[in-house]
Amino acid sequence: MSRQPSAIRISIGELAASCTKSKIAKLLRPRIILAIFIAVTIVTIYVFCLPRGTTALSNHPAPVFPRRTSSYAHRKHLIIVAGHAIWKGGPRLGEVDEEWALEPYQMGHNESLTWIDHIVTGVKTLASGNDRLLVFSGGETRQSSGPRSEAQSYWRLSLATTEIYAKDSIENLLFSICRFKEYVGNYPEFVTVIGYEFKRRRFSQLHRKAIRFPAENFRYIGIDPRNETLVKEISELEKNHGLLPFERDPYACFEEVLVKKRISRGWSQRGSGGYENSCPELKDLLKYCGLQKDGTVRLYDGPLPWAT
């Protein structure tokens, strides 16, 4: 004869037949308490422990902002390194094309060496003062790489904080300023951008003017690829696909080449990262277009923390 299990199995029907309501409640109370404890624990982990920009319930970022400490309150200088591709990882630490998720036009030129130069320069600039914060900026621009951003891959090659929602250069600048505000608690007084030399005018003139950041507090460090032939080729691309379109459309809201670029790079549909909530002073600028009824473009002239 087989032995009966040592555990006693009690069905709801048996309970109803043999126990009073008070006994049933007494039996179920520990399970209810355990269920409540588990639910509270899950909610606590979700609210306080998930990193900013993630959510277990959807593909959209949760508006959870990082806790600030007094050790960051004195920082006034934002250093931005804009991303250009996503490092997939590898033993060569980004020195070869095979370790990067590249667009066809980026292949075969060893541009990754220049991106490493940008990262190293950013770290050196950070180390030259104790009032600085380095931000790598760049979103999930390659669908083939999944939910991995340019900024996060740069961070893996260095050490800094990241801004993971930018899809183009004006967003690199503006979103990084918002990320600085989230991290430090105030807006930067100084901004240094590190990128390609052939993009100097785009950042120093067009983007800086579009957000009315003071020229005397803005610095651009340009580092081009070592291949001079490549520089000539991509400088022409910059003129036709970056500089001139941004001259016509400073906020990238109607120029076809700029709009298509944002759409293709924004495949993950993560939006603007909730910066309109964490940076309410910039809410109007973040959604500003500037296109007037007569077809002209007007730069944003509303209030800004750094402009009088």
C-alpha positions in Angstrom: 0.0 0.0 0.0 1.4 3.4 -1.0 2.0 5.9 1.7 -0.1 9.0 1.8 1.7 12.4 1.4 2.6 13.9 4.8 1.2 17.3 3.7 -2.5 17.8 4.4 -4.4 19.1 1.4 -7.5 21.1 2.3 -10.0 22.1 -0.5 -12.3 25.0 -0.2 -15.2 22.5 -0.2 -13.8 20.7 2.8 -13.2 23.9 4.6 -16.7 25.1 4.0 -18.1 21.8 5.3 -15.9 21.4 8.4 -15.0 24.9 9.5 -16.8 28.0 10.6 -16.2 31.3 8.8 -13.9 32.5 11.6 -11.7 29.4 11.2 -11.5 29.9 7.4 -10.4 33.5 8.0 -7.8 32.3 10.5 -6.4 29.8 8.0 -6.3 32.3 5.1 -5.0 35.3 7.0 -1.3 34.4 6.7 -1.7 33.9 2.9 -3.4 37.3 2.5 -0.6 39.0 4.5 2.0 37.2 2.4 0.3 38.3 -0.8 0.1 41.9 0.4 3.8 41.8 1.3 4.8 40.5 -2.1 2.7 43.2 -3.9 4.2 46.0 -1.8 7.7 44.7 -2.5 7.1 44.6 -6.2 5.7 48.1 -6.2 8.7 49.4 -4.1 11.2 47.8 -6.5 9.4 49.2 -9.5 9.2 52.7 -8.1 12.6 53.1 -6.4 15.0 50.5 -7.9 14.4 50.4 -11.6 17.0 52.6 -13.4 15.7 55.8 -15.0 14.2 55.3 -18.5 13.1 51.7 -17.9 9.8 50.1 -17.1 8.6 46.5 -16.7 5.1 47.4 -18.0 5.7 48.9 -21.4 8.4 49.9 -23.9 8.1 53.5 -22.9 10.4 55.2 -20.4 9.2 55.6 -16.8 9.5 59.2 -15.5 11.8 58.2 -12.6 14.5 60.8 -12.0 17.8 60.0 -10.2 18.4 61.0 -6.6 20.8 63.9 -6.3 23.4 64.3 -3.6 25.1 67.4 -2.3 28.4 66.3 -3.9 27.0 67.3 -7.4 25.5 70.6 -6.5 28.7 72.6 -7.2 29.0 71.3 -10.8 28.5 74.1 -13.4 30.2 72.8 -16.5 28.6 70.3 -18.9 30.8 68.3 -21.2 29.0 66.6 -24.1 30.3 63.8 -26.3 27.8 63.1 -29.0 27.5 59.5 -30.2 27.9 58.4 -33.8 27.4 54.6 -33.6 26.9 51.8 -31.1 29.8 49.7 -29.7 28.8 46.1 -29.5 31.7 45.1 -27.3 34.8 43.1 -28.1 38.5 42.5 -27.1 39.8 45.4 -29.3 37.8 47.9 -27.2 36.3 49.6 -30.3 39.3 49.9 -32.5 37.9 47.8 -35.3 34.7 48.2 -37.4 33.5 44.7 -36.5 32.9 45.8 -32.9 30.5 48.5 -33.9 26.9 48.7 -35.4 27.6 50.8 -38.4 25.7 52.4 -41.2 27.0 51.4 -44.7 28.7 54.8 -45.2 30.6 54.4 -42.0 32.3 51.1 -42.9 35.9 50.7 -43.9 37.2 54.1 -42.7 38.3 53.3 -39.2 36.1 56.1 -37.9 35.9 54.3 -34.6 39.4 55.5 -33.7 38.1 59.1 -33.9 35.1 58.2 -31.7 37.6 56.8 -29.1 39.5 60.1 -29.4 36.3 61.9 -28.6 35.7 59.7 -25.5 39.3 60.1 -24.3 39.2 63.9 -24.8 35.9 64.0 -22.9 37.4 62.2 -20.0 40.5 64.4 -20.0 38.4 67.5 -20.1 36.4 66.2 -17.2 39.5 65.5 -15.2 40.8 69.1 -15.7 38.3 70.5 -13.2 36.1 69.5 -10.3 33.0 71.4 -11.4 32.3 69.3 -14.4 29.9 66.5 -15.5 30.6 64.4 -18.6 27.5 63.3 -20.6 27.6 60.8 -23.5 24.5 61.6 -25.6 22.9 59.3 -28.2 19.8 57.2 -28.4 18.9 53.7 -29.7 19.6 54.7 -33.3 20.3 51.2 -34.7 17.4 48.8 -34.6 19.7 45.9 -35.3 21.3 46.5 -31.9 18.1 46.4 -30.1 17.6 48.4 -26.9 21.2 49.6 -26.7 22.0 53.3 -27.1 25.0 55.1 -28.5 25.5 56.8 -25.1 25.4 53.5 -23.1 28.0 51.9 -25.5 30.3 55.0 -25.1 29.9 54.8 -21.3 31.0 51.2 -21.4 34.3 52.4 -22.9 34.6 55.1 -20.2 32.9 56.3 -17.1 30.3 59.1 -17.0 26.6 59.5 -17.1 24.5 59.1 -20.2 21.7 60.8 -22.1 20.0 58.0 -24.1 17.2 59.7 -26.0 18.8 62.1 -28.5 18.3 61.3 -32.2 20.2 64.2 -33.8 22.7 66.9 -32.9 20.3 69.5 -31.7 18.8 66.9 -29.3 22.4 65.9 -28.3 22.8 69.5 -27.0 19.4 70.2 -25.6 18.8 66.8 -24.0 22.3 66.8 -22.4 21.5 70.1 -20.8 18.3 68.5 -19.4 20.3 65.5 -18.2 22.7 67.7 -16.4 19.8 69.4 -14.7 18.4 66.0 -13.6 21.8 64.8 -12.3 23.0 68.0 -10.7 19.9 69.9 -9.8 20.6 73.1 -11.8 21.4 74.0 -15.3 25.0 74.3 -16.6 26.7 77.7 -16.7 29.3 76.4 -19.2 29.0 73.8 -22.0 31.8 72.0 -23.9 30.9 69.8 -26.8 33.4 67.3 -28.3 32.8 66.0 -31.8 33.9 66.2 -35.4 35.7 69.4 -36.4 33.5 69.5 -39.6 30.5 69.9 -37.3 31.8 72.9 -35.4 29.7 75.4 -37.2 26.5 73.3 -36.8 27.0 73.2 -33.0 28.7 76.5 -32.3 26.5 78.6 -34.6 23.2 77.0 -35.4 22.4 74.8 -32.3 23.9 77.2 -29.8 21.9 80.1 -31.3 18.7 78.0 -31.5 18.7 77.6 -27.7 20.3 81.1 -27.1 23.1 79.7 -25.0 25.8 82.4 -24.3 28.7 82.3 -26.8 31.2 83.2 -24.2 30.2 80.1 -22.1 30.2 77.7 -25.0 33.2 75.8 -26.3 33.6 73.2 -29.1 36.5 70.8 -29.4 36.7 69.4 -32.9 38.5 66.1 -33.7 38.3 64.8 -37.3 39.2 61.3 -38.6 42.9 60.9 -39.6 41.9 60.0 -43.2 41.9 63.3 -45.1 40.1 61.8 -48.1 37.3 60.6 -45.8 37.1 64.0 -44.1 36.5 65.7 -47.5 33.8 63.2 -48.4 31.9 63.4 -45.1 32.3 67.2 -44.9 30.3 67.4 -48.2 27.7 65.1 -46.6 27.6 67.3 -43.6 26.9 70.3 -45.7 24.0 68.8 -47.6 22.5 66.6 -44.9 23.3 68.5 -41.7 24.4 72.1 -42.0 22.1 73.5 -44.7 19.0 71.6 -43.5 19.5 72.9 -40.0 20.0 76.4 -41.3 16.5 76.2 -42.8 15.0 74.2 -39.9 16.9 74.9 -36.6 14.6 72.6 -34.6 14.3 69.7 -37.1 10.6 69.7 -37.3 9.7 70.1 -41.0 12.9 69.7 -43.2 12.4 66.3 -44.9 16.0 65.0 -44.4 16.0 65.9 -40.7 12.5 64.5 -40.0 13.2 61.3 -41.8 16.4 60.9 -39.8 14.5 61.3 -36.5 11.9 58.8 -37.5 14.5 56.2 -38.6 16.6 56.7 -35.4 13.5 56.8 -33.2 12.4 53.2 -34.0 12.1 52.3 -30.3 9.5 55.1 -29.9 10.9 56.2 -26.5 10.1 59.8 -27.2 12.0 62.6 -25.5 12.7 60.8 -22.2 10.3 62.9 -20.1 12.5 65.9 -20.1 9.5 68.2 -20.3 8.8 67.0 -16.7 12.3 67.0 -15.3 13.2 70.3 -17.0 9.9 72.3 -16.9 11.8 75.6 -17.6 12.5 74.1 -21.1 9.1 72.6 -21.8 8.2 75.2 -24.4 11.6 75.0 -26.1 11.5 71.2 -26.3 8.4 71.3 -28.4 9.1 74.5 -30.3 9.2 74.4 -34.1 9.6 78.0 -35.2 7.9 77.7 -38.6 5.7 80.8 -39.2 2.6 81.0 -41.4 4.5 83.0 -44.1 7.1 80.2 -44.4 9.8 82.0 -42.4 11.5 80.6 -39.3 11.6 82.4 -36.0 14.1 81.4 -33.3 12.7 80.7 -29.9 12.5 83.9 -27.8 10.8 82.6 -24.7 12.3 82.6 -21.2 15.4 80.4 -20.6 17.4 79.7 -17.5 20.7 80.9 -19.1 19.3 83.8 -21.2 18.1 87.2 -20.1 
